[in-house]
């Protein structure tokens, strides 16, 4: 059985994305290696990081191909908070299967979703 250990976003805008995700996650990066352009956070049971990548300039070309899902019981409230931070609204909160989902984009255009916890 596999366990998702981490998700990394490669970018040429490490400081822009790091600042954005510090606000989204409500805490500064816990691992910082400015020399190598690496910034990371423990988020739940996975690790999330931003990495300076020389070949990842500009906006993402296929923003919906891979999406990060951040689980919260307050999808509507978090949607409003993160929208106010400058996230681009892709889809406002909507109900699906008894839960809520909202889709936004970060400064590089990567899509991420806010999702209700899944029933056990």
C-alpha distance (Angstrom), angle and dihedral (degrees) to the residues before:
residue distance angle dihedral
X1 . . .
X2 3.79 . .
X3 3.79 127.1 .
X4 3.80 120.6 -156.5
X5 3.79 102.3 -121.7
X6 3.79 103.2 178.1
X7 3.79 149.1 -15.3
X8 3.79 121.5 -141.9
X9 3.80 128.8 -167.0
X10 3.80 116.0 -155.4
X11 3.81 115.5 -150.3
X12 3.79 145.9 148.7
X13 3.84 88.0 -134.3
X14 3.79 98.9 67.6
X15 3.80 95.0 149.5
X16 3.82 94.0 46.7
X17 3.81 93.1 49.1
X18 3.81 93.6 41.2
X19 3.80 91.4 52.6
X20 3.82 90.5 46.6
X21 3.82 95.0 49.5
X22 3.83 92.2 43.5
X23 3.80 86.1 61.0
X24 3.81 93.8 42.9
X25 3.81 93.0 48.9
X26 3.80 93.7 38.5
X27 3.79 95.6 -128.7
X28 3.80 140.2 74.4
X29 3.78 120.4 -99.1
X30 3.79 109.1 -78.7
X31 3.77 94.7 -152.2
X32 3.78 117.1 44.3
X33 3.79 125.8 177.6
X34 3.81 104.3 166.2
X35 3.80 92.5 173.9
X36 3.81 90.5 62.8
X37 3.81 96.2 30.5
X38 3.81 96.6 -115.5
X39 3.81 127.0 143.9
X40 3.80 125.0 170.3
X41 3.79 147.0 176.4
X42 3.78 136.1 -166.3
X43 3.81 104.4 -124.7
X44 3.78 112.8 -177.1
X45 3.79 107.9 -51.7
X46 3.82 94.4 -24.8
X47 3.77 134.7 71.3
X48 3.81 120.5 -124.4
X49 3.79 121.7 -162.6
X50 3.78 145.6 174.3
X51 3.81 117.8 -144.6
X52 3.80 131.1 -171.3
X53 3.79 103.7 -118.5
X54 3.81 119.3 -175.7
X55 3.81 93.8 -148.4
X56 3.81 99.6 46.6
X57 3.80 103.0 81.8
X58 3.79 124.8 147.4
X59 3.77 129.5 10.4
X60 3.78 120.7 -26.1
X61 3.80 112.1 -92.5
X62 3.84 98.2 -145.4
X63 3.82 104.4 27.6
X64 3.79 96.2 174.4
X65 3.79 97.4 47.3
X66 3.81 92.9 90.8
X67 3.80 120.8 17.2
X68 3.76 130.9 -171.1
X69 3.80 114.5 -136.8
X70 3.79 118.0 -151.9
X71 3.80 111.0 -165.6
X72 3.80 118.8 -139.7
X73 3.78 136.4 152.8
X74 3.82 87.2 -141.9
X75 3.81 102.2 60.8
X76 3.83 95.6 152.0
X77 3.81 94.6 47.1
X78 3.81 94.0 44.8
X79 3.81 89.8 46.3
X80 3.82 90.5 57.0
X81 3.82 92.3 44.7
X82 3.80 94.4 49.5
X83 3.81 93.3 42.1
X84 3.83 87.3 56.3
X85 3.84 88.4 54.3
X86 3.80 89.0 63.2
X87 3.80 102.7 -93.0
X88 3.79 113.7 151.6
X89 3.79 113.0 -117.0
X90 3.79 111.5 -125.8
X91 3.80 95.7 167.4
X92 3.80 128.1 -2.6
X93 3.81 118.3 -130.2
X94 3.78 114.0 -63.5
X95 3.78 133.8 173.6
X96 3.78 121.3 -111.4
X97 3.78 126.1 171.2
X98 3.80 93.4 -16.5
X99 3.81 94.0 -50.7
X100 3.78 135.7 86.8
X101 3.81 130.9 -114.2
X102 3.81 132.2 -176.5
X103 3.81 127.3 179.1
X104 3.81 125.0 -149.5
X105 3.80 137.2 164.1
X106 3.80 130.1 -128.8
X107 3.85 124.4 -136.4
X108 3.84 91.3 -82.0
X109 3.81 90.4 51.3
X110 3.82 95.6 -107.4
X111 3.80 111.1 150.7
X112 3.78 121.1 -127.4
X113 3.76 131.1 175.0
X114 3.74 136.8 -144.7
X115 3.80 109.1 -143.4
X116 3.78 136.3 -177.3
X117 3.80 115.4 -114.3
X118 3.79 111.3 -88.5
X119 3.81 115.8 -114.9
X120 3.79 113.5 -101.2
